[in-house]
Amino acid sequence: MSKSKKSKILLSSDDFYRVLITDTQPYHMPIIFNNYGLYNAIDKSKKSIDFYEIFIKDLGLTNVNSSDFLNNKYTIPFEYQISKNIHSFRSLKLIHPLDQLRFVDFYRKFYTIILYNCGRSEFSLRYPSKVNSAVFRLKNDDIYQKLMSEDDLDECQSNEHKVDIENNNQEFASSFFSYKKFEFNYKFYDSVDFLRLEKKFVYLVMLDVAHCFDSIYTHSISWAIKGKKYIKDNLNKPKENSFEDGFDNLMQSINYNETNGIVIGAEFSRIFAELIFQRIDFEIQKELEKKYQIKHNEHYAIRRYVDDYCIFFKEKEDEDKILEVISNKLKSYNLSLNMAKTKYFQRPFITQRSRNIAEIRRFLLSKMSEIIYLKNDENGKCYFLDGNKLKNPQHRANEFIREIKSYWNINDDLNSGFSGYVIKAFLSQILKFIRYSDSILNDEKNNCNPVINFLLFMFEVSLYCFTIDPNVSNSIEFSKIVIFIDRLIGNNQLLSNYQERFRYTARNSLLELLDNELSNQKATLIERLNILLTYCEISESEIENDNVKKYLFGINGDEYNYFSLIVALFIFKNKDYYHLPKNEVVNKIKDKIAENPIKAHSETFHLYLDCMSCPYLNDNEKIEITKIFLPTLNCNDNAQKIVSKLKKYSWFVDWKNIDFLRYLKKKQLRNAY
């Protein structure tokens, strides 16, 4: 992000509701879902986490009471899968909105204790160090603004979307806390710290904790804060209302009262894990010095990024001692090392993957500089295209792909190559191209063919990279490439006549993706929905009913869940063509809510609220759904009062014609982990 004074934005120090935007949802959700609507709906002056108090009691519905509206014992998160690598999946969980609100109060009450207990380890590479007090506008914010539709920009200035207003700080906060030392793991390997350690130590071992979040025992937070011996010695004493007990109970209650394993996806879970690992780090360092007289930063050094360890050491005989202590300390917290993923290195410390990425970086710089380059003229620095290199964009893309595949050596690693790296590099190149598009078009003397060929070339290579590794993060970045190219062409007077040419190519390619790679068992629903949403954004024609149902609900038609049902409503709108499948979706929503009547179900609650705000459901449909959701309601008037209040808010999907590019921008404002 740019860090000029002009782009700096101060955050409200007492606005703990920012937690809802940054820390309580997984990043890996379909593009259109976020928490901005929930944030706007909360009456912050009441500082209340009781949904019943905010929305039901105020309506004066005496026959609807708090115990009927909410089961306070536990909630059941909405669980879904994303691709972990080419061979396996990871289960993420979206917790109940009521519990997301509980985290607001928890952060407010205990943020200083979180910061204190996350600052004890010398090993940690990523830990909360302070509350975010200022953030910076996106480096490419001007490009988003340039390409957004005028209607959307006008809408964003309205009072209905306070969080979206240009100067409102919540839009720019990627996390509630500021983090040290490295935001992402790969930055450590490119750092001065890593080079310094490489100079000092001869050997490196990389370790991974097996099934970390699935194995964490929630009670171990108390061991981490107060020590295991203290907790064991005081088992029979009354529990105080302490930070560690509160966090333990909260992590259980949001996850169906499970004590083994914590929910995966949201930032608060990483904070929970960090608190435990900080204690383990301290015990490892203490034990090594006491038992073997091995001192940290003298005989060895450890760096840990969440649950990944890097152990540097000088003497080979110290290796077994260090691994033994680490293994034993993890075991005392019900954790273990995944020895199958252990990697050993002797200086220089470079993996095959790092070597390949370095080669790919050089290749991309070399090849792209042949096509588009910076030079000085009388107007200063400008970018220029070499049209001779792009006469046949498909041929050029094929040639480029053949060359880059030589670096796609993945050995025994479960990573499927370098698709994400190339897609991000191409996205960066497109953003740079958009910034200098006026000078490029001026240089071409209104000859737009080289420009269109360049954009088609970028699309084809990005498409190939996504096709061989269609994970959720790549689907979001690839969607950005498609939308940025489409907007650039459509918004430019010289290029607009070529938009249909690009859209024809893109539509056919996206449909092919949806029919093939995204319909097999290696892909998950989330990336399929992202590509479907992207297709609908650049296509004015409807998808044949059987096909759109397959894309939404899977080949077997059994993927009816919160995400797919809401995306269906988002796509179908009130179009006559989709009348029949939309009726099926409404019935499935009613069935889904009837199947899980307990108000503790996160999926039911999310689905209900988004249905209330959806403009494509009429009030009668909303009243029917409400009476299923609250079966004690005895008349339509009471249901109508609830519907009238709830439909004012966006909740988790903004239905009010907000530009699709804005959804993508909101994704960029949060960090993928």
ZAFIZA-780667 format. One line per 8 residues: number of its first residue (from 1); their letters; for each residue x, y, z of C-alpha. Coordinates in Angstrom, 1 decimal. Example, Ala and Ser with C-alpha at 12.3 -4.5 7.8 and 13.67 -1.06 7.14 Angstrom:
<nodes>
1 = AS = 12.3:-4.5:7.8  13.7:-1.1:7.1 $
</nodes>
This chain:
<nodes>
1 = MSKSKKSK = 0.0:0.0:0.0  1.1:3.5:-0.6  2.2:5.3:2.5  2.0:9.0:1.6  0.5:11.3:4.2  -2.4:12.0:1.9  -3.4:8.3:1.9  -3.2:7.8:5.6 $
9 = ILLSSDDF = -6.5:7.4:7.4  -6.9:7.4:11.2  -9.1:4.8:12.8  -11.5:5.3:15.6  -9.8:3.9:18.7  -13.1:3.0:20.4  -14.8:1.3:17.4  -14.5:-2.3:18.3 $
17 = YRVLITDT = -17.2:-3.2:15.8  -14.4:-3.2:13.2  -13.8:-6.7:14.4  -16.9:-7.7:12.4  -15.3:-6.6:9.2  -11.8:-8.0:9.7  -11.7:-10.8:12.2  -14.8:-12.9:12.4 $
25 = QPYHMPII = -15.3:-14.2:8.8  -13.1:-16.4:6.7  -11.5:-14.7:3.7  -12.3:-17.6:1.4  -16.0:-17.1:0.7  -17.7:-16.2:-2.6  -16.9:-12.7:-3.8  -20.2:-11.1:-3.0 $
33 = FNNYGLYN = -20.3:-12.0:0.7  -18.9:-9.8:3.5  -19.9:-8.3:6.9  -20.3:-4.6:5.9  -24.1:-4.8:6.1  -24.0:-6.4:9.6  -21.6:-3.7:10.7  -24.0:-1.0:9.5 $
41 = AIDKSKKS = -27.1:-2.6:11.1  -25.7:-2.7:14.6  -26.8:0.1:16.9  -23.4:0.9:18.3  -24.7:3.3:20.8  -26.3:0.4:22.7  -23.1:-1.6:22.7  -25.4:-4.6:22.7 $
49 = IDFYEIFI = -24.6:-8.1:21.5  -28.2:-9.3:22.0  -29.9:-9.6:18.6  -33.3:-10.1:20.4  -32.9:-6.8:22.2  -32.0:-4.9:18.9  -34.5:-6.3:16.5  -37.3:-8.2:18.3 $
57 = KDLGLTNV = -38.0:-6.6:21.7  -38.1:-3.1:20.1  -41.0:-4.3:17.9  -43.2:-5.0:20.9  -43.9:-8.6:19.9  -44.8:-10.0:23.3  -45.3:-13.5:22.1  -41.7:-13.8:20.8 $
65 = NSSDFLNN = -39.3:-14.0:23.8  -35.6:-14.2:24.1  -35.4:-17.9:24.9  -37.5:-18.7:21.9  -35.4:-16.6:19.6  -32.0:-17.9:20.7  -30.5:-21.0:22.2  -27.8:-19.6:24.4 $
73 = KYTIPFEY = -25.9:-22.9:25.1  -24.0:-23.2:21.8  -24.2:-22.4:18.1  -23.4:-24.6:15.1  -21.1:-23.0:12.5  -21.7:-23.3:8.8  -19.0:-25.6:7.5  -17.8:-25.7:3.9 $
81 = QISKNIHS = -14.7:-26.8:2.0  -12.0:-25.1:0.0  -9.1:-26.7:-1.9  -6.0:-27.1:0.3  -3.8:-28.4:-2.5  -4.2:-30.7:-5.6  -4.9:-33.7:-3.4  -6.9:-32.5:-0.4 $
89 = FRSLKLIH = -9.4:-30.0:1.0  -9.7:-27.8:4.1  -12.9:-27.3:6.0  -13.7:-23.7:7.0  -16.4:-22.6:9.3  -18.5:-19.4:9.3  -19.7:-18.8:12.8  -23.1:-17.5:13.9 $
97 = PLDQLRFV = -23.6:-13.7:13.6  -24.5:-13.6:17.3  -21.2:-15.1:18.1  -19.5:-12.6:15.8  -21.0:-9.9:17.9  -19.8:-11.7:21.1  -16.2:-11.3:19.8  -16.7:-7.5:19.6 $
105 = DFYRKFYT = -17.3:-7.4:23.4  -14.5:-9.9:23.9  -12.0:-7.8:22.0  -13.2:-4.7:23.8  -12.7:-6.3:27.2  -9.5:-8.2:26.6  -7.5:-6.7:23.8  -4.7:-5.6:26.1 $
113 = IILYNCGR = -4.3:-9.1:27.5  -4.2:-10.5:24.0  -1.4:-8.1:23.1  0.6:-8.8:26.3  0.4:-12.6:25.9  1.2:-12.5:22.2  4.5:-10.6:22.8  6.4:-13.2:24.9 $
121 = SEFSLRYP = 8.0:-15.4:22.2  11.3:-14.7:20.5  10.3:-17.3:17.8  7.1:-15.9:16.4  7.0:-14.3:12.9  3.4:-13.2:13.0  1.7:-11.9:16.1  -0.6:-9.0:17.0 $
129 = SKVNSAVF = 1.5:-6.2:18.4  -1.0:-3.3:18.7  -4.5:-2.2:17.8  -4.6:-0.7:14.3  -4.6:3.1:14.7  -4.1:4.1:11.1  -4.2:2.4:7.7  -3.4:3.4:4.2 $
137 = RLKNDDIY = -5.5:3.5:1.0  -5.0:0.7:-1.5  -2.1:1.4:-3.9  -4.4:0.8:-6.8  -7.4:2.6:-5.4  -7.4:5.1:-8.2  -7.7:2.4:-10.8  -10.8:0.9:-9.0 $
145 = QKLMSEDD = -12.3:4.4:-8.9  -11.5:4.9:-12.6  -13.2:1.8:-13.7  -16.3:1.7:-11.4  -19.6:2.7:-13.0  -20.8:6.2:-12.3  -24.0:4.8:-10.7  -21.9:2.9:-8.2 $
153 = LDECQSNE = -19.7:5.9:-7.3  -22.9:8.0:-6.7  -24.3:5.2:-4.6  -21.2:5.0:-2.5  -21.6:8.6:-1.5  -25.2:8.0:-0.2  -26.0:7.7:3.5  -27.3:4.2:3.0 $
161 = HKVDIENN = -23.8:2.8:2.7  -21.8:4.6:5.4  -19.1:2.0:5.5  -18.5:2.5:1.8  -18.1:6.2:1.8  -14.7:7.3:0.4  -13.3:8.7:3.6  -14.7:6.1:6.0 $
169 = NQEFASSF = -11.9:4.2:7.7  -13.6:0.7:8.0  -13.2:0.1:4.3  -9.4:0.2:4.6  -8.8:-1.9:7.7  -7.5:-5.3:6.8  -7.3:-6.5:10.4  -8.2:-5.2:13.9 $
177 = FSYKKFEF = -4.6:-5.6:15.1  -1.4:-4.6:13.5  0.9:-7.6:13.1  4.6:-8.2:13.5  6.9:-9.3:12.0  5.8:-10.6:8.7  2.3:-10.5:7.2  2.9:-13.5:5.0 $
185 = NYKFYDSV = 5.3:-16.4:5.5  7.1:-16.0:2.1  8.3:-12.5:3.1  10.4:-14.0:5.8  12.4:-16.1:3.3  13.1:-12.9:1.3  14.1:-10.9:4.4  17.3:-9.6:5.8 $
193 = DFLRLEKK = 16.6:-11.6:8.9  16.7:-14.9:6.9  20.0:-14.0:5.3  21.5:-13.1:8.6  20.4:-16.4:10.0  21.9:-18.2:7.0  25.2:-16.5:7.6  25.3:-17.5:11.2 $
201 = FVYLVMLD = 23.9:-21.1:11.1  24.9:-24.1:8.9  21.7:-26.2:9.0  18.0:-25.6:8.6  15.1:-27.9:9.4  11.5:-26.9:8.4  8.7:-28.5:10.5  5.0:-28.5:10.3 $
209 = VAHCFDSI = 2.5:-29.2:13.1  0.1:-31.9:12.0  -3.6:-31.0:11.7  -2.9:-28.0:14.0  -6.3:-26.3:14.3  -8.2:-29.6:14.3  -6.0:-30.8:17.2  -6.0:-27.8:19.5 $
217 = YTHSISWA = -7.7:-28.5:22.8  -9.7:-25.5:23.8  -8.8:-25.9:27.5  -5.1:-25.6:26.6  -5.6:-21.8:26.4  -5.7:-21.8:30.2  -2.5:-23.9:30.3  -0.9:-21.3:28.0 $
225 = IKGKKYIK = -1.9:-18.3:30.0  -1.4:-19.6:33.6  0.6:-22.7:33.2  -0.4:-26.3:33.1  0.7:-27.1:36.6  -1.3:-24.2:38.1  -4.4:-25.3:36.2  -4.0:-28.9:37.3 $
233 = DNLNKPKE = -3.4:-27.9:40.9  -6.6:-25.8:41.0  -9.0:-28.0:39.1  -11.5:-28.2:42.0  -11.6:-24.4:42.7  -14.4:-22.3:41.4  -13.6:-20.8:38.0  -13.2:-17.1:37.9 $
241 = NSFEDGFD = -14.5:-14.9:35.0  -11.0:-14.7:33.5  -9.7:-14.0:30.0  -8.5:-17.6:29.4  -11.8:-19.1:30.7  -13.8:-16.7:28.7  -11.8:-17.4:25.5  -12.1:-21.2:26.2 $
249 = NLMQSINY = -15.8:-21.0:26.7  -16.3:-18.8:23.6  -14.3:-21.1:21.3  -16.4:-24.0:22.5  -19.8:-22.4:22.3  -19.3:-21.2:18.7  -18.3:-24.7:17.6  -21.2:-26.9:18.9 $
257 = NETNGIVI = -19.5:-27.1:22.4  -16.5:-29.0:20.9  -13.3:-28.9:23.0  -11.1:-30.8:20.5  -10.4:-28.6:17.6  -11.2:-25.0:16.9  -13.0:-23.4:13.9  -10.8:-22.7:10.9 $
265 = GAEFSRIF = -10.9:-19.6:8.8  -11.4:-16.5:10.9  -8.6:-14.4:12.4  -9.7:-14.9:16.0  -8.8:-18.6:15.6  -5.2:-17.7:14.6  -5.0:-15.4:17.6  -6.2:-18.3:19.8 $
273 = AELIFQRI = -3.6:-20.6:18.4  -0.9:-17.9:18.7  -1.5:-17.5:22.4  -0.9:-21.2:22.9  2.1:-21.4:20.6  3.7:-18.4:22.4  3.7:-20.4:25.6  5.0:-23.5:23.8 $
281 = DFEIQKEL = 7.8:-21.3:22.4  8.7:-20.1:25.8  8.8:-23.6:27.2  11.0:-24.9:24.3  13.5:-22.2:24.8  13.7:-22.7:28.6  13.9:-26.5:28.3  16.7:-26.4:25.7 $
289 = EKKYQIKH = 18.8:-24.1:27.9  18.1:-26.0:31.1  18.5:-29.6:29.8  21.2:-29.2:27.1  22.7:-25.8:27.8  21.8:-24.8:24.2  21.1:-21.1:24.0  18.8:-19.4:21.5 $
297 = NEHYAIRR = 20.4:-17.1:19.0  23.8:-18.6:20.0  23.7:-22.3:19.3  20.4:-22.3:17.4  17.5:-20.0:16.3  13.9:-20.8:15.8  11.4:-18.9:13.7  7.7:-19.9:13.7 $
305 = YVDDYCIF = 4.9:-18.7:11.4  1.7:-19.8:13.1  2.3:-23.6:13.0  5.3:-23.8:10.7  8.8:-24.0:12.3  12.2:-23.1:10.9  15.0:-24.4:13.1  18.5:-23.1:12.4 $
313 = FKEKEDED = 21.5:-24.6:14.1  25.3:-24.8:13.9  26.2:-28.3:15.1  24.6:-31.4:13.6  24.4:-33.2:17.0  22.1:-30.5:18.3  19.4:-31.4:15.8  17.9:-34.4:17.6 $
321 = KILEVISN = 18.0:-32.5:20.9  16.0:-29.6:19.5  13.5:-31.8:17.7  13.0:-33.9:20.8  12.2:-30.9:23.0  9.9:-29.4:20.4  8.0:-32.6:19.9  7.6:-33.2:23.7 $
329 = KLKSYNLS = 6.4:-29.7:24.3  3.9:-29.9:21.5  2.7:-33.3:22.8  2.0:-31.8:26.2  -0.5:-29.5:24.5  -2.0:-32.4:22.5  -0.2:-31.4:19.3  2.4:-33.3:17.2 $
337 = LNMAKTKY = 4.8:-32.8:14.3  4.0:-34.0:10.8  7.4:-35.7:10.3  6.4:-36.7:6.7  6.6:-33.0:5.8  9.9:-32.3:7.5  12.6:-30.8:5.2  16.3:-30.7:5.8 $
345 = FQRPFITQ = 18.8:-28.2:4.3  22.5:-27.3:4.5  23.7:-23.9:3.4  22.7:-22.3:1.1  19.1:-22.6:2.3  17.1:-22.7:-0.9  14.3:-25.1:-1.8  13.5:-26.3:-5.3 $
353 = RSRNIAEI = 10.3:-24.2:-5.1  12.3:-21.1:-4.2  14.7:-21.8:-7.0  11.9:-22.2:-9.5  10.2:-19.0:-8.4  13.4:-17.1:-8.9  13.6:-18.5:-12.4  10.0:-17.7:-13.2 $
361 = RRFLLSKM = 10.5:-14.1:-11.9  13.5:-13.7:-14.3  11.5:-15.3:-17.1  8.5:-13.0:-16.6  10.6:-9.9:-16.4  12.5:-10.8:-19.6  9.5:-11.8:-21.7  7.1:-9.1:-20.6 $
369 = SEIIYLKN = 9.8:-6.4:-21.2  9.9:-7.6:-24.8  6.2:-6.9:-25.1  5.6:-3.8:-23.0  8.3:-1.5:-21.9  9.1:1.9:-20.3  10.9:4.5:-22.2  11.5:8.3:-22.0 $
377 = DENGKCYF = 10.1:10.7:-24.6  9.4:14.4:-24.6  6.4:13.8:-22.3  8.4:12.0:-19.7  8.3:8.2:-18.9  5.7:6.3:-20.9  4.8:2.7:-21.5  4.8:1.3:-25.0 $
385 = LDGNKLKN = 3.6:-1.9:-26.7  5.5:-3.8:-29.3  2.7:-4.7:-31.6  4.9:-7.0:-33.7  5.1:-9.4:-30.7  1.3:-9.6:-30.5  -0.1:-10.1:-34.0  -1.5:-13.5:-32.9 $
393 = PQHRANEF = -2.3:-13.4:-29.2  -3.3:-17.0:-29.0  -0.1:-18.2:-30.6  1.9:-15.9:-28.4  0.1:-17.2:-25.3  0.7:-20.8:-26.3  4.4:-20.1:-26.8  4.6:-18.3:-23.4 $
401 = IREIKSYW = 2.8:-21.2:-21.6  5.2:-23.8:-23.2  8.2:-21.9:-22.0  6.9:-21.3:-18.5  5.9:-24.9:-18.0  9.6:-25.8:-17.9  9.7:-24.2:-14.4  6.7:-26.1:-13.2 $
409 = NINDDLNS = 8.7:-28.7:-11.3  6.8:-29.6:-8.2  8.7:-32.7:-7.2  7.0:-34.4:-4.3  5.5:-31.2:-3.0  1.7:-31.0:-2.8  1.8:-27.6:-4.3  0.5:-27.6:-7.8 $
417 = GFSGYVIK = 3.1:-25.3:-9.2  3.2:-21.5:-9.5  -0.2:-20.6:-10.8  -0.9:-18.1:-8.0  2.4:-16.4:-8.5  1.9:-16.0:-12.2  -1.7:-14.8:-11.9  -0.7:-12.2:-9.4 $
425 = AFLSQILK = 2.2:-11.0:-11.5  -0.2:-10.7:-14.5  -2.7:-8.8:-12.4  0.0:-6.4:-11.4  1.0:-6.0:-15.0  -2.6:-5.3:-16.1  -3.0:-2.7:-13.3  0.1:-1.0:-14.5 $
433 = FIRYSDSI = -1.1:-1.2:-18.1  -4.4:0.5:-17.1  -2.6:3.3:-15.3  -0.6:4.1:-18.5  -3.3:3.1:-21.0  -3.9:6.7:-22.2  -0.2:7.1:-23.2  -0.1:3.7:-24.8 $
441 = LNDEKNNC = -3.2:4.3:-26.9  -1.8:7.7:-27.9  1.4:6.1:-29.0  -0.5:3.5:-31.1  -2.1:6.4:-33.0  -5.6:5.1:-32.4  -4.6:1.6:-33.7  -6.2:-0.5:-31.0 $
449 = NPVINFLL = -5.3:-4.0:-32.3  -2.0:-4.2:-30.4  -3.8:-3.2:-27.2  -6.6:-5.7:-27.6  -4.1:-8.4:-28.6  -2.1:-7.7:-25.5  -5.2:-8.0:-23.2  -6.2:-11.2:-24.9 $
457 = FMFEVSLY = -2.7:-12.6:-24.5  -2.8:-11.7:-20.7  -6.3:-13.4:-20.4  -5.2:-16.6:-22.1  -2.1:-17.1:-20.0  -4.0:-16.3:-16.8  -6.8:-18.7:-17.8  -4.3:-21.5:-18.3 $
465 = CFTIDPNV = -2.7:-20.9:-14.8  -6.1:-20.8:-13.1  -7.2:-24.0:-15.0  -4.4:-26.1:-13.6  -4.8:-24.8:-10.0  -8.4:-23.6:-9.6  -8.3:-22.7:-5.9  -10.3:-20.0:-4.2 $
473 = SNSIEFSK = -7.6:-17.4:-3.9  -6.7:-17.9:-7.6  -10.4:-17.6:-8.6  -10.6:-14.2:-6.9  -7.4:-12.9:-8.6  -8.4:-14.4:-11.9  -11.8:-12.7:-11.6  -10.1:-9.4:-11.1 $
481 = IVIFIDRL = -8.1:-9.9:-14.3  -11.3:-10.6:-16.3  -13.2:-7.7:-14.8  -10.3:-5.2:-15.1  -9.8:-6.1:-18.8  -13.5:-5.9:-19.5  -13.9:-2.5:-17.8  -10.8:-1.0:-19.4 $
489 = IGNNQLLS = -12.2:-2.0:-22.9  -15.7:-0.9:-22.2  -14.9:2.4:-20.5  -12.5:3.6:-23.2  -14.0:5.3:-26.2  -11.2:3.9:-28.5  -11.5:0.4:-27.3  -15.3:0.0:-26.6 $
497 = NYQERFRY = -16.0:-1.4:-30.1  -13.7:-4.4:-29.2  -15.6:-5.3:-26.0  -17.7:-7.9:-27.6  -14.6:-9.6:-29.1  -13.1:-9.9:-25.6  -16.4:-11.0:-24.0  -17.0:-13.7:-26.6 $
505 = TARNSLLE = -13.6:-15.2:-25.8  -14.0:-14.8:-22.1  -17.6:-16.2:-21.9  -16.7:-19.3:-23.9  -13.6:-19.9:-21.7  -15.5:-19.4:-18.4  -18.3:-21.8:-19.5  -15.7:-24.3:-20.4 $
513 = LLDNELSN = -14.2:-24.0:-17.0  -17.6:-24.4:-15.3  -18.3:-27.5:-17.4  -15.0:-29.2:-16.9  -12.3:-28.3:-14.3  -14.8:-26.7:-11.9  -17.2:-29.6:-12.1  -14.8:-32.3:-11.1 $
521 = QKATLIER = -14.1:-33.6:-7.7  -10.8:-31.6:-7.3  -12.7:-28.3:-7.3  -15.0:-26.9:-4.6  -18.2:-24.9:-4.7  -16.6:-21.6:-3.8  -14.3:-21.3:-6.8  -17.2:-22.4:-9.1 $
529 = LNILLTYC = -19.5:-19.7:-7.7  -16.8:-17.1:-8.1  -16.3:-18.0:-11.8  -20.1:-18.1:-12.3  -20.5:-14.7:-10.8  -17.7:-13.4:-13.0  -19.3:-14.9:-16.1  -22.7:-13.3:-15.3 $
537 = EISESEIE = -21.0:-9.9:-14.8  -19.7:-9.9:-18.4  -22.6:-11.6:-20.0  -26.1:-10.2:-20.8  -27.5:-13.6:-21.9  -28.9:-16.1:-19.6  -27.4:-19.6:-19.0  -29.6:-22.5:-20.0 $
545 = NDNVKKYL = -31.6:-23.6:-16.9  -30.1:-27.1:-16.5  -26.6:-25.8:-16.8  -27.0:-22.9:-14.4  -28.5:-25.4:-11.8  -25.5:-27.6:-12.4  -23.0:-24.7:-11.8  -24.9:-23.6:-8.7 $
553 = FGINGDEY = -25.7:-26.9:-7.0  -23.3:-29.4:-8.5  -23.6:-32.2:-11.0  -25.7:-34.3:-8.6  -27.8:-31.3:-7.5  -26.9:-31.8:-3.9  -25.0:-28.7:-3.0  -27.9:-26.6:-1.7 $
561 = NYFSLIVA = -26.4:-24.5:1.0  -26.3:-20.8:2.2  -23.7:-19.7:-0.4  -25.2:-21.5:-3.5  -28.8:-20.5:-2.6  -28.0:-16.8:-2.1  -25.8:-16.7:-5.3  -28.7:-18.2:-7.1 $
569 = LFIFKNKD = -31.0:-15.4:-6.1  -28.3:-12.9:-7.0  -28.1:-14.3:-10.5  -31.7:-15.1:-11.1  -33.0:-11.7:-9.9  -36.6:-11.3:-11.2  -35.8:-12.5:-14.7  -38.6:-14.3:-16.4 $
577 = YYHLPKNE = -36.2:-16.8:-17.9  -35.2:-18.1:-14.5  -38.8:-18.2:-13.0  -38.9:-21.9:-12.5  -35.4:-22.5:-11.0  -36.0:-19.4:-8.8  -39.2:-21.0:-7.4  -37.1:-24.2:-6.7 $
585 = VVNKIKDK = -34.6:-22.1:-4.9  -37.2:-20.4:-2.7  -38.6:-23.8:-1.8  -35.1:-25.1:-1.0  -34.6:-22.1:1.3  -37.8:-22.8:3.2  -36.7:-26.5:3.5  -33.3:-25.5:4.7 $
593 = IAENPIKA = -34.7:-23.2:7.4  -37.3:-25.8:8.4  -34.6:-28.5:8.7  -32.6:-26.4:11.2  -35.2:-24.5:13.2  -32.9:-24.1:16.2  -31.7:-20.5:16.1  -28.2:-21.6:16.9 $
601 = HSETFHLY = -27.5:-22.7:13.3  -25.2:-20.2:11.6  -26.2:-21.3:8.1  -29.9:-20.8:8.9  -29.4:-17.4:10.5  -27.2:-16.1:7.6  -29.6:-17.5:5.0  -32.6:-15.9:6.8 $
609 = LDCMSCPY = -31.1:-12.4:7.1  -30.0:-12.3:3.5  -33.4:-13.4:2.3  -35.0:-10.6:4.3  -32.9:-8.0:2.5  -33.1:-9.6:-0.9  -35.2:-7.4:-3.3  -36.0:-10.4:-5.5 $
617 = LNDNEKIE = -38.2:-12.0:-2.9  -41.6:-10.3:-2.3  -42.9:-9.6:1.2  -45.3:-12.6:1.1  -42.3:-14.9:0.5  -40.4:-13.2:3.3  -43.3:-13.5:5.7  -43.6:-17.2:4.9 $
625 = ITKIFLPT = -39.9:-17.7:5.6  -40.1:-15.7:8.8  -42.9:-17.8:10.1  -40.8:-20.9:9.5  -37.9:-19.2:11.2  -40.0:-18.1:14.2  -42.8:-20.7:14.4  -44.3:-19.1:17.5 $
633 = LNCNDNAQ = -45.5:-16.1:15.5  -49.3:-16.3:15.3  -50.2:-13.7:12.7  -48.9:-12.1:9.5  -48.8:-8.7:11.1  -46.1:-9.7:13.5  -44.1:-11.3:10.7  -44.6:-8.2:8.6 $
641 = KIVSKLKK = -43.1:-6.0:11.3  -40.0:-8.2:11.5  -39.7:-8.3:7.7  -40.1:-4.5:7.4  -37.3:-3.9:9.9  -34.8:-6.5:8.7  -35.1:-5.7:5.0  -33.7:-2.3:5.5 $
649 = YSWFVDWK = -30.2:-3.7:5.9  -27.7:-5.3:3.5  -26.5:-7.9:6.0  -24.0:-10.1:4.2  -24.7:-9.4:0.5  -25.3:-6.0:-0.8  -28.2:-6.3:-3.3  -28.5:-2.6:-4.2 $
657 = NIDFLRYL = -26.8:-2.6:-7.6  -23.3:-2.1:-6.1  -20.7:-2.5:-8.8  -19.2:-6.0:-9.0  -15.8:-4.4:-9.0  -16.5:-3.0:-5.6  -17.0:-6.5:-4.3  -13.6:-7.4:-5.6 $
665 = KKKQLRNA = -12.1:-4.3:-4.0  -13.5:-5.3:-0.6  -11.8:-8.7:-1.0  -8.5:-6.9:-1.7  -9.0:-4.9:1.5  -8.8:-8.1:3.5  -5.7:-10.3:3.6  -5.9:-13.9:2.3 $
673 = Y = -4.2:-16.1:4.9 $
</nodes>
